[in-house]
């Protein structure tokens, strides 16, 4: 109801050059099947149509902020989005050769996204799934837009999934390479550089308590655990083994086993982060993992799992 009301009145807040913009309510389903309500602003003849989610603005009005002030904020955001007139590559999405360098891998929870996954190419990894997306540049200050790769899209491409995932991993290593840094040094504070860039044969064992594994953009970086060679390199840093804590879809935490932190306590930490530290759509899993060096894959740690709990709660 709030969004419908905004859609009827927002045009009066837009600058004159946007007087012909059509505003409509949309309810896209995000990661973890989280439903959101947004306003889509479409200018005739223009590819880019910004979508602004209403939840934070609705909360602001409920907390006492003037409705007129909120509408002005929405209008300014819409105008900024409408300045992007075209999405580079968007018109070429059906042509695989023109967008293949934009392919990337995302990591999501399987159970919480089972309906979306039924229409998407994906690969299972314990209770998680690897999916594909196109990360398209928007042409200003490094901004990007994304399109999920569905069965319909790969039908247009006529390319097998093995080729798509291989291309996506190559792109990740080239454009957004995995990054492992000690906790507390991730945002530019004094500390070690990307440990994955170090020479594994000569580097000393890192002495930190926890480490963050993500990508350079700090966006959807949890998929770094699936990049070829990453887990193997980390296992050489920590020969005694390590735990993997899925703190969000954007990063995971790496905890060396010689720190003697019980898996049960680490599981509680992950669930606490999920409940209080990240939004529902950014939750990855309630589980803790470890790397099986012999089989070359991650696996869940049974002692970290709280019986009767999962992503659906």
C-alpha positions in Angstrom: 0.0 0.0 0.0 2.9 2.4 0.8 4.6 1.6 -2.5 1.3 2.1 -4.5 0.8 5.5 -2.8 4.4 6.5 -3.6 4.0 5.4 -7.3 0.9 7.7 -7.7 2.6 10.8 -6.2 6.3 10.5 -7.0 6.2 12.0 -10.5 5.4 15.3 -9.0 8.8 15.2 -7.2 10.9 14.4 -10.3 12.7 17.0 -12.4 10.9 18.3 -15.5 13.1 16.2 -17.9 11.7 13.1 -16.2 8.0 14.1 -16.5 7.4 11.2 -18.9 8.8 8.5 -16.6 6.4 5.7 -15.8 6.5 4.5 -12.2 5.2 1.1 -11.2 5.3 -1.3 -8.2 7.3 -4.5 -8.6 7.8 -7.4 -6.1 11.0 -9.3 -7.2 12.1 -12.3 -5.2 15.7 -11.9 -3.9 18.2 -14.4 -2.6 16.8 -16.8 0.1 13.3 -16.3 -1.3 13.1 -12.9 0.4 10.2 -10.9 -1.1 10.8 -7.2 -1.5 8.7 -4.3 -2.8 10.2 -1.7 -5.1 9.4 1.2 -7.5 10.6 0.8 -11.0 11.2 4.0 -13.0 11.0 3.5 -16.8 11.6 6.3 -19.3 10.3 5.6 -22.8 13.0 4.5 -25.2 15.6 3.9 -22.4 17.1 0.5 -21.5 18.0 1.2 -17.9 15.1 1.3 -15.4 16.2 1.8 -11.8 14.4 -0.2 -9.2 14.3 1.3 -5.7 13.3 -0.8 -2.8 10.7 0.7 -0.4 11.4 -1.1 2.9 13.9 1.5 4.3 11.7 4.4 3.3 8.6 2.8 4.8 10.5 2.3 8.0 11.6 5.9 8.0 8.0 7.2 7.7 6.9 4.9 10.5 9.7 6.3 12.7 8.4 9.8 12.1 10.2 11.2 9.1 8.0 13.5 6.9 6.5 11.7 3.9 7.4 14.6 1.6 11.1 14.4 2.6 11.1 10.7 2.0 9.5 11.2 -1.5 12.2 13.7 -2.3 14.9 11.2 -1.4 13.3 8.5 -3.6 13.0 11.0 -6.5 16.7 12.0 -6.3 17.8 8.3 -6.3 15.5 7.6 -9.3 17.0 10.6 -11.2 20.5 9.4 -10.5 19.6 5.9 -11.8 17.9 7.3 -14.9 21.1 9.1 -15.8 22.3 5.6 -16.9 20.5 5.5 -20.2 21.8 2.1 -21.4 23.1 -1.1 -19.8 26.2 -1.9 -21.8 25.9 -5.4 -23.2 22.3 -5.8 -22.1 21.0 -5.9 -25.7 23.6 -8.5 -26.4 22.7 -10.9 -23.6 21.4 -13.5 -26.1 24.8 -13.6 -27.8 27.1 -15.6 -25.6 30.3 -14.4 -27.3 29.5 -10.8 -26.4 28.8 -11.4 -22.7 30.9 -14.4 -21.7 33.6 -12.2 -20.1 30.9 -10.9 -17.7 30.0 -14.3 -16.3 30.6 -14.9 -12.6 29.8 -17.4 -9.9 27.5 -16.8 -6.9 27.0 -19.0 -3.9 23.6 -19.4 -2.3 21.8 -21.7 0.2 20.1 -24.6 -1.6 17.1 -25.1 0.6 16.2 -21.4 0.9 16.4 -21.0 -2.9 15.0 -24.3 -4.2 12.3 -22.6 -6.3 14.7 -20.2 -8.0 17.2 -23.0 -8.5 14.7 -25.1 -10.4 15.0 -22.7 -13.3 18.7 -22.0 -13.1 21.9 -23.9 -13.9 23.6 -24.8 -10.6 26.0 -27.1 -8.9 25.6 -28.5 -5.4 28.2 -28.0 -2.7 27.0 -29.6 0.6 23.9 -27.5 1.6 24.9 -24.8 -0.8 24.6 -24.2 -4.6 26.8 -22.4 -7.1 24.9 -20.4 -9.6 25.8 -18.1 -12.5 25.2 -14.4 -13.1 26.2 -11.7 -15.6 27.9 -8.7 -13.9 27.4 -5.9 -16.4 29.2 -2.5 -16.2 27.0 0.5 -16.0 29.6 2.8 -17.3 30.2 5.2 -14.4 32.5 5.0 -11.4 32.7 1.2 -11.6 29.0 0.6 -11.0 27.6 -2.8 -12.1 24.2 -4.4 -12.7 23.6 -8.1 -12.6 21.4 -10.6 -14.4 20.9 -14.1 -13.1 21.6 -16.8 -15.7 18.5 -18.9 -16.1 17.8 -22.0 -18.1 16.1 -19.8 -20.7 19.3 -17.8 -21.2 21.5 -20.8 -21.6 19.0 -22.1 -24.1 19.6 -19.0 -26.2 23.4 -19.4 -25.9 23.5 -23.1 -26.7 26.5 -23.6 -24.5 26.9 -26.5 -22.0 27.1 -25.8 -18.2 30.6 -27.1 -17.9 31.8 -24.5 -20.4 29.9 -21.7 -18.6 31.2 -22.5 -15.2 34.8 -22.8 -16.5 34.5 -19.4 -18.1 33.0 -17.9 -15.0 35.9 -19.2 -12.8 38.4 -17.8 -15.3 36.7 -14.4 -15.2 36.7 -14.4 -11.4 40.4 -15.1 -11.2 41.1 -12.3 -13.7 38.6 -9.6 -12.7 37.7 -10.3 -9.0 40.5 -12.6 -7.7 39.9 -14.3 -4.3 41.4 -12.4 -1.4 42.4 -13.8 2.0 43.3 -11.2 4.7 43.6 -11.3 8.5 40.4 -10.2 10.3 40.8 -6.5 11.1 42.9 -5.7 8.0 40.3 -6.1 5.4 39.3 -2.5 5.1 42.8 -1.0 4.6 44.0 -1.0 8.2 47.6 -1.9 8.9 48.3 -5.6 8.3 49.2 -8.2 5.7 48.4 -8.1 2.1 46.3 -10.6 0.2 47.7 -13.9 1.5 46.6 -15.8 -1.5 48.9 -13.6 -3.6 51.9 -14.7 -1.6 54.4 -17.4 -2.8 53.0 -20.5 -1.0 56.4 -22.1 -1.0 58.2 -19.4 0.9 55.6 -17.7 3.0 55.4 -18.1 6.8 52.3 -19.4 8.4 49.9 -16.6 9.2 49.5 -16.1 13.0 46.0 -14.5 13.1 42.9 -15.9 14.9 40.5 -15.4 12.0 40.8 -14.6 8.3 38.4 -13.2 5.8 38.0 -14.9 2.4 36.2 -12.7 -0.2 37.0 -10.9 -3.5 38.5 -7.5 -4.3 35.1 -5.9 -4.6 33.8 -7.4 -1.3 30.7 -8.4 -3.2 29.4 -12.0 -3.5 32.8 -13.0 -2.4 31.8 -16.2 -0.6 32.0 -18.0 -3.9 35.8 -17.7 -3.6 35.7 -21.1 -1.7 34.8 -22.7 -5.1 37.6 -21.1 -7.1 40.0 -23.7 -8.4 43.1 -24.0 -6.1 41.9 -21.6 -3.4 41.1 -24.3 -0.7 44.3 -26.2 -1.5 46.4 -23.1 -1.1 44.8 -22.2 2.3 45.3 -25.8 3.4 49.0 -25.4 2.8 49.0 -22.2 5.0 47.2 -24.2 7.8 48.5 -27.8 7.6 46.6 -28.6 10.8 43.3 -27.8 9.0 40.9 -25.0 9.2 37.2 -24.3 9.6 35.1 -22.2 7.2 32.4 -20.0 8.7 29.8 -18.7 6.1 29.3 -15.1 7.6 27.3 -13.9 4.5 27.0 -14.3 0.7 29.8 -11.7 0.5 32.5 -13.5 2.5 33.4 -16.4 4.7 35.7 -16.6 7.7 38.6 -19.0 7.9 39.6 -20.2 11.4 42.7 -22.4 11.8 42.0 -25.5 13.8 45.1 -25.0 16.0 43.3 -22.1 17.7 41.2 -24.7 19.6 37.9 -23.1 19.0 35.2 -25.8 19.4 33.0 -26.4 16.3 29.9 -26.2 18.5 30.9 -22.6 19.6 31.7 -21.7 16.0 28.3 -22.9 14.9 26.7 -20.6 17.6 28.8 -17.7 16.3 27.6 -18.3 12.7 23.9 -18.4 13.8 24.3 -15.3 15.9 25.8 -13.5 12.9 22.9 -14.6 10.7 20.3 -13.5 13.2 21.8 -10.1 14.1 24.6 -9.2 11.8 23.3 -9.5 8.2 20.1 -9.1 6.4 18.0 -12.2 5.6 18.8 -12.0 1.9 22.5 -12.0 2.6 22.5 -15.1 4.9 24.4 -18.1 3.4 24.2 -21.0 5.8 23.9 -21.9 9.5 26.6 -24.5 9.2 30.3 -24.6 9.7 32.5 -26.4 7.1 36.0 -27.9 6.9 38.2 -28.7 4.0 38.8 -32.4 3.2 42.3 -32.4 1.7 42.2 -36.0 0.6 38.9 -35.6 -1.3 39.6 -32.0 -2.3 36.2 -30.6 -1.2 34.5 -28.9 1.7 32.2 -30.8 4.1 29.9 -29.9 7.0 31.2 -30.2 10.5 28.4 -32.3 12.4 29.3 -30.8 15.8 28.5 -27.3 14.5 24.9 -28.1 13.6 22.1 -27.2 15.9 19.5 -30.0 15.5 16.1 -28.9 14.2 17.4 -25.6 12.9 18.1 -24.5 9.3 17.7 -21.7 6.9 13.9 -22.0 7.1 12.8 -20.4 10.3 
